[in-house]
């Protein structure tokens, strides 16, 4: 499973959702972001995309961009909830996209935007949490003055994994 975090390069740029090809020009992998790139960003309203693929099949793409930090909160909380529950769901922070995650015999069935995909539970959890950890490591590096939530969710990731 591949999961990559992207941030919108410039928060003042308008995204035309009718031209999905334009998305790759508007986003940058968070690992390639530099501190000086953050001057045009507002930490409290970081927009970005969690691009997710499994076996070459897109699960989430640039078109699912949203407030990326709260979106990670929701995914981490849902994964945590699946330790005890069979099903959990949430809605994207700033748009009406519903995510449903259901455990079934060692698999997770992820439903989003009228798509369903079945992924081995262990691969899903480790892939998602590794990407979430990377996201929060980068946030702490890029925005060292605003790390309270990042540190909280890093601890939560560690509790789920260990």
MARLODO-461359 format. One record per residue (C-alpha): residue in three letters; residue number from 1; x, y, z. Coordinates in pm, whole numbers, always signed. Layout:
# MARLODO-461359
[pt 'Ala',NUM,[X,Y,Z]]
...
//
This chain:
# MARLODO-461359
[pt 'Unk',1,[+0,+0,+0]]
[pt 'Unk',2,[+135,+340,-93]]
[pt 'Unk',3,[+28,+654,+92]]
[pt 'Unk',4,[+181,+995,+15]]
[pt 'Unk',5,[+102,+1329,+180]]
[pt 'Unk',6,[+77,+1640,-34]]
[pt 'Unk',7,[+25,+2003,+60]]
[pt 'Unk',8,[-115,+2274,-162]]
[pt 'Unk',9,[+180,+2489,-269]]
[pt 'Unk',10,[+1,+2821,-242]]
[pt 'Unk',11,[-316,+2864,-39]]
[pt 'Unk',12,[-418,+3165,-250]]
[pt 'Unk',13,[-435,+2959,-570]]
[pt 'Unk',14,[-788,+2860,-668]]
[pt 'Unk',15,[-838,+2496,-763]]
[pt 'Unk',16,[-1075,+2427,-1048]]
[pt 'Unk',17,[-1214,+2086,-964]]
[pt 'Unk',18,[-1315,+2035,-1328]]
[pt 'Unk',19,[-949,+2011,-1433]]
[pt 'Unk',20,[-804,+1722,-1233]]
[pt 'Unk',21,[-489,+1722,-1450]]
[pt 'Unk',22,[-402,+2058,-1294]]
[pt 'Unk',23,[-379,+1905,-946]]
[pt 'Unk',24,[-27,+1770,-982]]
[pt 'Unk',25,[+95,+2123,-1051]]
[pt 'Unk',26,[-72,+2255,-736]]
[pt 'Unk',27,[+48,+2000,-482]]
[pt 'Unk',28,[+392,+1912,-350]]
[pt 'Unk',29,[+496,+1604,-155]]
[pt 'Unk',30,[+533,+1712,+209]]
[pt 'Unk',31,[+879,+1552,+213]]
[pt 'Unk',32,[+992,+1803,-52]]
[pt 'Unk',33,[+854,+2105,+134]]
[pt 'Unk',34,[+1111,+2340,+281]]
[pt 'Unk',35,[+1060,+2577,+574]]
[pt 'Unk',36,[+1070,+2876,+341]]
[pt 'Unk',37,[+784,+2720,+138]]
[pt 'Unk',38,[+562,+2749,+446]]
[pt 'Unk',39,[+549,+3129,+440]]
[pt 'Unk',40,[+246,+3116,+209]]
[pt 'Unk',41,[+68,+2859,+429]]
[pt 'Unk',42,[-149,+2895,+737]]
[pt 'Unk',43,[-80,+2610,+979]]
[pt 'Unk',44,[-438,+2619,+1110]]
[pt 'Unk',45,[-577,+2570,+757]]
[pt 'Unk',46,[-330,+2339,+582]]
[pt 'Unk',47,[-495,+2202,+274]]
[pt 'Unk',48,[-360,+1896,+106]]
[pt 'Unk',49,[-427,+1546,-15]]
[pt 'Unk',50,[-357,+1201,+115]]
[pt 'Unk',51,[-296,+1006,-204]]
[pt 'Unk',52,[-352,+637,-144]]
[pt 'Unk',53,[-309,+337,-376]]
[pt 'Unk',54,[-329,-36,-327]]
[pt 'Unk',55,[-200,-277,-591]]
[pt 'Unk',56,[-196,+6,-845]]
[pt 'Unk',57,[-559,+97,-778]]
[pt 'Unk',58,[-626,+454,-664]]
[pt 'Unk',59,[-823,+478,-341]]
[pt 'Unk',60,[-782,+850,-268]]
[pt 'Unk',61,[-637,+1108,-502]]
[pt 'Unk',62,[-575,+1479,-537]]
[pt 'Unk',63,[-945,+1535,-599]]
[pt 'Unk',64,[-1002,+1440,-233]]
[pt 'Unk',65,[-801,+1736,-102]]
[pt 'Unk',66,[-917,+1890,+223]]
[pt 'Unk',67,[-783,+2022,+552]]
[pt 'Unk',68,[-512,+1761,+581]]
[pt 'Unk',69,[-427,+1763,+951]]
[pt 'Unk',70,[-786,+1707,+1070]]
[pt 'Unk',71,[-825,+1444,+797]]
[pt 'Unk',72,[-530,+1257,+948]]
[pt 'Unk',73,[-688,+1294,+1296]]
[pt 'Unk',74,[-1002,+1124,+1166]]
[pt 'Unk',75,[-811,+840,+1001]]
[pt 'Unk',76,[-599,+777,+1312]]
[pt 'Unk',77,[-904,+786,+1540]]
[pt 'Unk',78,[-1089,+547,+1307]]
[pt 'Unk',79,[-795,+303,+1296]]
[pt 'Unk',80,[-778,+319,+1676]]
[pt 'Unk',81,[-1151,+253,+1701]]
[pt 'Unk',82,[-1118,-53,+1476]]
[pt 'Unk',83,[-909,-220,+1745]]
[pt 'Unk',84,[-1235,-284,+1933]]
[pt 'Unk',85,[-1515,-218,+1683]]
[pt 'Unk',86,[-1605,-387,+1355]]
[pt 'Unk',87,[-1703,-72,+1169]]
[pt 'Unk',88,[-1634,+299,+1197]]
[pt 'Unk',89,[-1694,+601,+980]]
[pt 'Unk',90,[-1625,+971,+952]]
[pt 'Unk',91,[-1676,+1258,+712]]
[pt 'Unk',92,[-1397,+1466,+561]]
[pt 'Unk',93,[-1332,+1784,+762]]
[pt 'Unk',94,[-1446,+2037,+505]]
[pt 'Unk',95,[-1656,+1849,+250]]
[pt 'Unk',96,[-1936,+1592,+259]]
[pt 'Unk',97,[-1727,+1284,+172]]
[pt 'Unk',98,[-1796,+990,+399]]
[pt 'Unk',99,[-1534,+725,+477]]
[pt 'Unk',100,[-1648,+387,+609]]
[pt 'Unk',101,[-1400,+130,+736]]
[pt 'Unk',102,[-1513,-222,+821]]
[pt 'Unk',103,[-1310,-518,+950]]
[pt 'Unk',104,[-1379,-854,+794]]
[pt 'Unk',105,[-1167,-1169,+850]]
[pt 'Unk',106,[-829,-992,+864]]
[pt 'Unk',107,[-921,-745,+592]]
[pt 'Unk',108,[-1039,-387,+594]]
[pt 'Unk',109,[-1307,-278,+353]]
[pt 'Unk',110,[-1264,+93,+287]]
[pt 'Unk',111,[-1551,+281,+127]]
[pt 'Unk',112,[-1505,+634,-4]]
[pt 'Unk',113,[-1676,+836,-273]]
[pt 'Unk',114,[-1878,+539,-408]]
[pt 'Unk',115,[-1564,+319,-423]]
[pt 'Unk',116,[-1491,+13,-213]]
[pt 'Unk',117,[-1159,-161,-177]]
[pt 'Unk',118,[-1052,-460,+30]]
[pt 'Unk',119,[-703,-438,+184]]
[pt 'Unk',120,[-528,-671,+429]]
[pt 'Unk',121,[-584,-513,+771]]
[pt 'Unk',122,[-220,-527,+882]]
[pt 'Unk',123,[-96,-374,+556]]
[pt 'Unk',124,[-358,-98,+575]]
[pt 'Unk',125,[-286,-9,+938]]
[pt 'Unk',126,[+93,-13,+907]]
[pt 'Unk',127,[+87,+176,+575]]
[pt 'Unk',128,[-151,+443,+698]]
[pt 'Unk',129,[+19,+491,+1033]]
[pt 'Unk',130,[+368,+505,+877]]
[pt 'Unk',131,[+244,+778,+644]]
[pt 'Unk',132,[+71,+959,+932]]
[pt 'Unk',133,[+390,+944,+1138]]
[pt 'Unk',134,[+587,+1087,+845]]
[pt 'Unk',135,[+325,+1362,+805]]
[pt 'Unk',136,[+354,+1464,+1171]]
[pt 'Unk',137,[+735,+1443,+1169]]
[pt 'Unk',138,[+735,+1684,+876]]
[pt 'Unk',139,[+483,+1917,+1043]]
[pt 'Unk',140,[+704,+1938,+1350]]
[pt 'Unk',141,[+1002,+2020,+1128]]
[pt 'Unk',142,[+814,+2274,+913]]
[pt 'Unk',143,[+607,+2438,+1190]]
[pt 'Unk',144,[+804,+2386,+1515]]
[pt 'Unk',145,[+597,+2651,+1695]]
[pt 'Unk',146,[+269,+2463,+1632]]
[pt 'Unk',147,[+334,+2104,+1732]]
[pt 'Unk',148,[+90,+2026,+2014]]
[pt 'Unk',149,[-153,+1827,+1797]]
[pt 'Unk',150,[+130,+1665,+1602]]
[pt 'Unk',151,[+293,+1532,+1919]]
[pt 'Unk',152,[-40,+1408,+2054]]
[pt 'Unk',153,[-110,+1211,+1737]]
[pt 'Unk',154,[+246,+1077,+1718]]
[pt 'Unk',155,[+189,+932,+2066]]
[pt 'Unk',156,[-147,+791,+1961]]
[pt 'Unk',157,[+14,+624,+1656]]
[pt 'Unk',158,[+276,+467,+1881]]
[pt 'Unk',159,[+7,+332,+2118]]
[pt 'Unk',160,[-178,+171,+1826]]
[pt 'Unk',161,[+135,+15,+1679]]
[pt 'Unk',162,[+300,-104,+2001]]
//
